Amino acid sequence: MIFRLDDRLLFPDPELAEPDGLLAIDGDLSTERLLLAYQSGIFPWYSNDTPILWYSPHERCVIFPAELKISKSMQKVLTSGIFTLTTDQCFEDVITACSAIERPGQDGTWITAEMKEAYIKLHQKGYAHSVEVWQGDSLVGGLYGIKTGNVFCGESMFSLASNASKVALIHLCRMAYKLIDCQVYTPHLASMGARMISRAEYMRFVIGEWRVVNGEL
C-alpha cells in the first residue's frame, strides 16, 4: 500500500512498503522530515516529473567498514599520491557534480533542484557531509550523504577520473562510522565488500546507534 503524506510530520510503518520499497508519496523535503525519514530507514528518490517518492527497501545494501575489500591495484592507487582528500570543503560542488554526471541506463537525474536545496540546508545544519577527491586543484570525485548516529547514509557519488569514487568510499570507511548505507546494490559496491541485509537488521543497527549517540542508552 502506498500512503499519501500531508503536513503532519510522520511516516507510515516501513514494513508496509511495496515490494520495490515504495512507501509513500508527497510531503516535503524540510530538514525535520528528512531527518525523521533517515532515522526511520526511509529516503526520498524521485524525478522532476513525479511527486516526492519515499522508499524503505525490504533489503539494504550496506558496507561494514571492517569488511571493506581493497584490491592490490587500489592499494597502489591509495599510496601513489595522485589524489588528495578533504571532507566538507565544497559540499555544494559535490552534489552539483553528482547531479550532472551521466549514468548508464538513467535518463536525467533524480537529484532535482529541490533536492539539492534541501540537502545543502542539511549540510549547513551539520547533518549532511561530503568527501572530496582532488587531483591538484581539480575536483575529480566525491560523495555525499547523511549522518545519523554512527551510520552514514550515502546518497550519491561521482567520478571524473579513474578510481576517484572508490578512493572517496574507502576514505569514508576509514572514518568513525560503523555502517555505510549504500541503499541499492551494484556489482561495483559488492566488489568492495558491500552486502545485503534485511530492513529489520538495518533498523536495529540504526536505531541502536542513534540512541547511543543521543544518550538514550
Residue frames as qw, qx, qy, qz and C-alpha x, y, z in Angstrom:
[[0.000, 0.887, 0.461, 0.000, 0.00, 0.00, 0.00],
 [0.413, 0.267, 0.000, 0.871, 1.29, 3.46, -0.92],
 [0.227, -0.735, -0.498, 0.401, 0.48, 6.25, 1.52],
 [0.248, 0.720, 0.163, 0.628, -0.02, 9.93, 0.74],
 [0.444, -0.273, -0.420, 0.743, 1.72, 12.25, 3.20],
 [0.041, -0.901, -0.324, -0.285, 0.25, 15.53, 4.42],
 [0.066, 0.811, -0.270, 0.514, 1.55, 18.37, 6.61],
 [0.779, -0.587, 0.170, -0.139, 1.87, 16.15, 9.67],
 [0.166, 0.694, -0.698, 0.058, 5.43, 15.15, 10.48],
 [0.694, -0.196, 0.664, -0.198, 5.09, 11.39, 10.37],
 [0.372, 0.339, -0.754, -0.422, 5.59, 8.35, 8.15],
 [0.918, -0.114, -0.082, -0.371, 3.69, 5.07, 7.94],
 [0.763, -0.400, 0.504, 0.062, 5.28, 1.86, 9.20],
 [0.181, 0.611, -0.650, -0.414, 8.12, 1.00, 6.75],
 [0.361, -0.032, 0.932, 0.002, 7.05, -2.67, 6.92],
 [0.534, 0.592, 0.515, -0.315, 4.06, -1.64, 4.78],
 [0.104, 0.625, -0.449, -0.630, 6.24, -0.64, 1.82],
 [0.842, 0.435, -0.081, -0.308, 5.61, -2.13, -1.62],
 [0.952, -0.027, 0.161, 0.257, 7.87, -4.96, -2.85],
 [0.598, 0.550, -0.024, 0.582, 10.10, -2.38, -4.60],
 [0.454, -0.197, -0.385, 0.779, 10.36, -0.39, -1.36],
 [0.092, -0.404, -0.188, -0.890, 8.00, 2.45, -2.28],
 [0.203, -0.348, -0.771, 0.494, 6.21, 3.52, 0.90],
 [0.040, 0.781, 0.445, -0.436, 4.70, 6.99, 0.47],
 [0.389, 0.480, 0.333, 0.712, 4.31, 10.00, -1.82],
 [0.091, -0.861, -0.187, -0.465, 4.11, 13.77, -1.37],
 [0.637, -0.632, -0.161, 0.410, 5.06, 15.56, 1.84],
 [0.185, 0.964, -0.174, 0.080, 8.04, 17.92, 1.70],
 [0.792, 0.232, -0.314, 0.469, 11.82, 17.99, 1.98],
 [0.299, -0.875, 0.171, -0.340, 12.03, 20.01, 5.18],
 [0.194, 0.521, -0.755, 0.349, 15.01, 19.34, 7.41],
 [0.525, -0.225, 0.610, -0.549, 12.75, 17.88, 10.09],
 [0.905, 0.216, 0.104, -0.352, 11.03, 15.45, 7.73],
 [0.668, 0.539, -0.509, 0.056, 14.26, 14.32, 6.12],
 [0.024, -0.469, 0.771, -0.429, 15.89, 13.63, 9.49],
 [0.712, -0.059, 0.488, -0.502, 12.84, 11.66, 10.62],
 [0.865, 0.398, -0.183, -0.245, 12.95, 9.71, 7.36],
 [0.493, 0.529, -0.664, 0.191, 16.59, 8.67, 7.73],
 [0.249, -0.335, 0.744, -0.522, 16.12, 7.75, 11.39],
 [0.769, 0.120, 0.407, -0.477, 13.23, 5.54, 10.21],
 [0.517, -0.085, 0.782, 0.339, 15.12, 3.83, 7.39],
 [0.471, 0.740, 0.481, -0.003, 13.35, 5.88, 4.69],
 [0.291, -0.383, 0.280, 0.831, 14.80, 8.08, 1.94],
 [0.511, 0.702, 0.167, -0.468, 13.40, 10.20, -0.94],
 [0.352, -0.179, 0.725, 0.565, 14.06, 9.11, -4.52],
 [0.459, 0.704, 0.514, -0.172, 12.13, 10.72, -7.37],
 [0.427, 0.135, 0.394, 0.802, 12.48, 12.85, -10.50],
 [0.078, 0.142, 0.000, -0.987, 11.17, 16.15, -11.82],
 [0.467, -0.092, -0.496, -0.726, 8.10, 14.54, -13.41],
 [0.569, -0.357, -0.741, 0.001, 6.90, 12.71, -10.28],
 [0.478, -0.814, 0.017, -0.331, 5.77, 13.73, -6.79],
 [0.092, -0.609, 0.730, -0.297, 8.20, 13.18, -3.93],
 [0.895, -0.053, -0.407, -0.175, 8.54, 9.41, -3.54],
 [0.364, -0.644, 0.586, -0.331, 9.67, 7.86, -0.24],
 [0.806, 0.188, -0.555, -0.086, 11.34, 4.44, -0.17],
 [0.498, -0.550, 0.614, -0.269, 12.17, 1.91, 2.52],
 [0.616, 0.317, -0.682, -0.235, 13.61, -1.19, 0.80],
 [0.920, -0.330, -0.031, -0.208, 12.98, -4.58, 2.37],
 [0.867, -0.163, 0.039, 0.469, 16.70, -5.20, 2.00],
 [0.031, 0.977, -0.172, -0.125, 19.55, -2.68, 2.13],
 [0.809, 0.359, -0.181, 0.428, 22.96, -2.78, 0.53],
 [0.393, -0.906, 0.150, -0.046, 25.48, -1.82, 3.22],
 [0.650, 0.423, -0.484, 0.405, 29.18, -1.84, 3.92],
 [0.698, -0.705, -0.016, 0.123, 30.52, -2.62, 7.36],
 [0.187, 0.897, -0.401, 0.018, 33.88, -0.77, 7.29],
 [0.518, -0.498, 0.695, -0.001, 35.64, -3.74, 8.89],
 [0.765, 0.224, 0.600, 0.070, 34.59, -5.84, 5.88],
 [0.376, 0.849, -0.152, -0.340, 35.86, -3.38, 3.26],
 [0.857, 0.072, 0.367, 0.354, 37.78, -5.07, 0.45],
 [0.127, 0.892, -0.268, -0.342, 40.66, -3.17, -1.13],
 [0.925, 0.343, 0.049, 0.157, 42.31, -4.77, -4.15],
 [0.696, -0.281, 0.165, 0.639, 46.07, -4.73, -4.68],
 [0.359, 0.465, 0.337, 0.736, 45.62, -2.32, -7.57],
 [0.237, -0.876, -0.245, -0.341, 43.61, 0.04, -5.35],
 [0.693, -0.614, -0.036, 0.376, 46.26, -0.18, -2.66],
 [0.580, 0.059, 0.241, 0.776, 48.74, 1.11, -5.23],
 [0.050, 0.713, 0.341, 0.611, 46.39, 3.97, -6.14],
 [0.500, -0.834, -0.227, -0.045, 45.97, 4.90, -2.48],
 [0.673, -0.550, 0.117, 0.481, 49.73, 5.04, -1.88],
 [0.608, 0.401, 0.306, 0.613, 50.60, 6.70, -5.18],
 [0.214, -0.489, -0.164, 0.829, 49.77, 10.22, -4.03],
 [0.122, 0.271, 0.561, 0.772, 47.85, 11.04, -7.21],
 [0.317, -0.696, -0.473, -0.437, 44.78, 12.03, -5.16],
 [0.081, 0.095, -0.563, 0.817, 44.26, 14.22, -2.12],
 [0.322, -0.541, -0.753, -0.190, 41.13, 14.04, 0.00],
 [0.087, -0.161, 0.337, -0.923, 39.09, 16.51, 2.03],
 [0.133, -0.512, -0.847, 0.049, 35.77, 16.42, 3.85],
 [0.062, -0.840, -0.497, 0.208, 33.04, 19.06, 3.88],
 [0.330, -0.359, 0.173, 0.856, 35.16, 21.53, 1.93],
 [0.248, 0.199, -0.350, -0.881, 32.82, 22.03, -1.05],
 [0.395, 0.261, 0.838, -0.271, 29.56, 20.19, -0.42],
 [0.512, 0.658, 0.188, -0.519, 27.62, 22.20, -2.99],
 [0.296, 0.600, -0.622, -0.408, 30.16, 21.40, -5.71],
 [0.141, -0.127, 0.982, -0.002, 29.95, 17.69, -4.89],
 [0.448, 0.435, 0.702, -0.343, 26.15, 17.49, -5.02],
 [0.449, 0.714, -0.108, -0.527, 26.14, 19.54, -8.22],
 [0.158, 0.480, -0.809, -0.300, 28.66, 17.18, -9.82],
 [0.283, 0.084, 0.943, -0.154, 26.63, 14.16, -8.68],
 [0.496, 0.586, 0.446, -0.460, 23.53, 15.62, -10.31],
 [0.399, 0.738, -0.287, -0.463, 25.34, 16.34, -13.58],
 [0.188, -0.392, 0.871, 0.228, 27.21, 13.08, -14.10],
 [0.724, 0.191, -0.381, -0.542, 25.84, 10.78, -16.81],
 [0.468, -0.248, 0.815, -0.236, 24.94, 7.31, -15.56],
 [0.204, 0.071, -0.866, -0.451, 24.34, 4.28, -17.81],
 [0.210, -0.392, -0.892, -0.084, 20.67, 3.34, -18.01],
 [0.097, -0.651, -0.511, 0.553, 19.43, 6.56, -16.45],
 [0.228, 0.621, 0.401, 0.633, 17.65, 9.35, -18.30],
 [0.180, -0.788, 0.020, -0.589, 18.38, 12.55, -16.42],
 [0.265, 0.217, -0.709, 0.617, 18.94, 12.82, -12.67],
 [0.480, -0.621, -0.618, -0.052, 16.94, 12.18, -9.53],
 [0.406, -0.396, -0.290, 0.771, 18.88, 14.97, -7.78],
 [0.146, 0.802, 0.453, 0.363, 16.41, 17.72, -8.60],
 [0.139, 0.549, -0.160, 0.808, 16.89, 21.41, -7.83],
 [0.634, -0.604, -0.030, -0.482, 14.51, 20.95, -4.87],
 [0.939, -0.230, -0.175, 0.184, 16.58, 18.02, -3.64],
 [0.588, 0.321, -0.219, 0.709, 19.84, 19.95, -3.93],
 [0.168, -0.636, 0.109, -0.745, 18.44, 22.87, -1.96],
 [0.805, -0.514, -0.080, -0.286, 17.17, 20.58, 0.79],
 [0.918, -0.124, -0.158, 0.343, 20.47, 18.72, 1.20],
 [0.369, 0.486, -0.194, 0.768, 22.50, 21.90, 1.13],
 [0.449, -0.656, 0.083, -0.602, 20.37, 23.07, 4.08],
 [0.936, -0.337, -0.104, 0.003, 21.06, 19.77, 5.83],
 [0.740, 0.216, -0.205, 0.603, 24.77, 20.33, 5.28],
 [0.042, 0.621, -0.148, 0.769, 24.60, 23.87, 6.63],
 [0.657, -0.570, 0.107, -0.481, 22.95, 22.48, 9.77],
 [0.180, -0.569, 0.784, -0.170, 25.60, 19.81, 10.20],
 [0.810, 0.026, 0.504, -0.297, 23.64, 16.71, 9.12],
 [0.856, 0.504, 0.103, 0.057, 24.85, 16.19, 5.54],
 [0.432, -0.690, 0.453, 0.363, 28.51, 15.64, 4.71],
 [0.755, 0.639, -0.130, -0.069, 30.76, 15.25, 1.71],
 [0.701, -0.375, 0.416, 0.441, 34.07, 13.66, 0.78],
 [0.462, 0.850, -0.131, -0.218, 36.07, 15.35, -1.97],
 [0.826, -0.083, 0.358, 0.427, 38.77, 13.81, -4.16],
 [0.179, 0.929, -0.139, -0.291, 41.26, 16.14, -5.82],
 [0.799, 0.164, 0.196, 0.543, 43.93, 15.97, -8.50],
 [0.306, 0.193, 0.009, 0.932, 45.86, 19.13, -7.96],
 [0.188, 0.149, 0.281, -0.929, 43.28, 21.91, -7.80],
 [0.499, -0.020, -0.525, -0.689, 40.63, 19.94, -9.73],
 [0.612, -0.072, 0.591, -0.521, 37.71, 18.22, -8.02],
 [0.371, 0.274, -0.777, -0.428, 37.63, 14.82, -9.74],
 [0.524, -0.234, -0.810, -0.117, 35.45, 12.74, -7.45],
 [0.153, -0.198, 0.530, -0.810, 33.42, 12.64, -4.31],
 [0.352, -0.420, -0.822, -0.158, 30.31, 11.56, -2.48],
 [0.231, -0.298, 0.296, -0.878, 27.75, 12.97, -0.08],
 [0.511, -0.350, -0.772, -0.139, 25.20, 11.65, 2.38],
 [0.482, -0.677, 0.003, -0.557, 23.52, 11.97, 5.75],
 [0.274, 0.212, -0.810, 0.473, 24.94, 11.12, 9.17],
 [0.686, -0.489, -0.105, -0.528, 22.54, 9.55, 11.64],
 [0.836, -0.502, 0.221, 0.021, 24.30, 8.35, 14.76],
 [0.346, -0.556, 0.657, 0.372, 27.36, 6.42, 13.62],
 [0.620, 0.370, 0.663, 0.198, 25.69, 5.42, 10.36],
 [0.040, 0.452, -0.311, -0.835, 26.43, 7.23, 7.11],
 [0.613, 0.520, 0.578, -0.142, 23.57, 7.08, 4.62],
 [0.285, -0.234, 0.509, 0.778, 25.22, 7.51, 1.25],
 [0.481, 0.651, 0.308, -0.500, 23.20, 9.40, -1.34],
 [0.741, 0.667, 0.055, 0.057, 25.36, 9.69, -4.44],
 [0.552, -0.530, 0.368, 0.528, 28.92, 9.75, -5.73],
 [0.618, 0.781, -0.017, -0.089, 30.69, 10.86, -8.87],
 [0.684, -0.357, 0.408, 0.488, 34.00, 10.27, -10.60],
 [0.474, 0.856, -0.093, -0.183, 35.74, 12.26, -13.31],
 [0.208, 0.658, -0.724, 0.008, 38.97, 10.30, -13.00],
 [0.773, 0.018, -0.629, -0.076, 39.58, 6.57, -12.83],
 [0.594, -0.191, -0.676, 0.391, 39.14, 5.21, -9.27],
 [0.014, -0.354, 0.233, -0.906, 38.21, 8.59, -7.78],
 [0.670, -0.405, -0.104, -0.614, 34.83, 7.46, -6.40],
 [0.873, -0.151, -0.444, 0.133, 36.40, 4.28, -4.97],
 [0.426, 0.198, -0.424, 0.774, 39.00, 6.39, -3.19],
 [0.327, -0.406, 0.095, -0.848, 36.22, 8.55, -1.73],
 [0.841, -0.317, -0.267, -0.347, 34.36, 5.48, -0.46],
 [0.774, -0.006, -0.476, 0.418, 37.49, 3.98, 1.08],
 [0.141, 0.313, -0.332, 0.879, 38.19, 7.27, 2.84],
 [0.584, -0.407, -0.060, -0.700, 34.62, 7.29, 4.17],
 [0.900, -0.214, -0.375, -0.062, 35.03, 3.74, 5.52],
 [0.623, 0.094, -0.447, 0.635, 38.15, 4.83, 7.38],
 [0.191, -0.474, 0.168, -0.843, 36.23, 7.50, 9.26],
 [0.138, -0.102, 0.798, -0.578, 34.36, 6.88, 12.54],
 [0.715, 0.023, -0.116, -0.689, 31.29, 5.22, 11.04],
 [0.478, -0.172, 0.843, -0.176, 30.12, 1.74, 11.99],
 [0.536, 0.405, 0.736, 0.087, 27.92, 1.24, 8.93],
 [0.084, 0.307, -0.357, -0.878, 27.74, 2.75, 5.44],
 [0.565, 0.478, 0.609, -0.284, 24.26, 2.55, 3.93],
 [0.146, -0.189, 0.617, 0.750, 24.65, 2.22, 0.15],
 [0.564, 0.318, 0.201, -0.736, 20.87, 1.79, -0.33],
 [0.849, 0.432, -0.001, -0.306, 20.98, -0.02, -3.68],
 [0.784, -0.235, 0.502, 0.281, 23.15, -2.99, -4.67],
 [0.566, 0.758, -0.268, -0.179, 25.62, -2.65, -7.53],
 [0.945, 0.110, -0.129, 0.279, 28.43, -5.02, -8.62],
 [0.329, 0.657, -0.297, 0.611, 30.86, -2.12, -8.06],
 [0.449, -0.628, 0.335, -0.540, 29.87, -1.89, -4.39],
 [0.975, -0.184, 0.046, -0.118, 29.78, -5.66, -3.94],
 [0.787, 0.391, -0.278, 0.388, 33.38, -5.89, -5.18],
 [0.119, 0.572, -0.424, 0.692, 34.35, -3.64, -2.27],
 [0.170, -0.019, -0.861, 0.479, 32.59, -5.74, 0.36],
 [0.475, -0.054, 0.121, -0.870, 29.02, -4.45, 0.29],
 [0.126, -0.160, -0.977, -0.068, 26.30, -6.96, 1.13],
 [0.447, -0.435, -0.371, -0.688, 22.55, -7.08, 1.57],
 [0.063, -0.093, -0.818, 0.564, 20.91, -7.08, 4.99],
 [0.120, -0.627, -0.751, -0.170, 17.24, -7.12, 5.93],
 [0.135, -0.703, -0.083, -0.693, 15.36, -3.97, 6.88],
 [0.739, -0.644, -0.173, -0.101, 14.92, -5.37, 10.39],
 [0.797, -0.190, -0.078, 0.567, 18.68, -5.83, 10.83],
 [0.324, 0.457, 0.080, 0.824, 19.34, -2.40, 9.35],
 [0.341, -0.738, -0.145, -0.564, 16.85, -0.72, 11.68],
 [0.806, -0.533, -0.188, 0.179, 18.18, -2.49, 14.77],
 [0.664, 0.005, -0.021, 0.748, 21.56, -1.05, 13.93],
 [0.115, 0.536, 0.160, 0.821, 20.37, 2.47, 13.01],
 [0.509, -0.739, -0.214, -0.386, 18.04, 2.88, 16.00],
 [0.821, -0.434, -0.175, 0.326, 20.62, 1.48, 18.40],
 [0.563, 0.115, 0.006, 0.819, 23.38, 3.76, 17.15],
 [0.067, -0.646, -0.201, -0.733, 21.09, 6.79, 17.15],
 [0.646, -0.712, -0.225, -0.162, 20.10, 6.16, 20.77],
 [0.783, -0.254, -0.120, 0.555, 23.71, 5.70, 21.86],
 [0.381, 0.303, 0.086, 0.870, 24.83, 8.94, 20.22],
 [0.253, -0.605, -0.169, -0.736, 21.87, 10.83, 21.70],
 [0.041, -0.311, 0.678, -0.665, 22.40, 9.48, 25.21],
 [0.751, -0.179, -0.051, -0.633, 19.33, 7.27, 25.36],
 [0.956, -0.065, -0.285, 0.017, 21.25, 4.03, 26.06]]
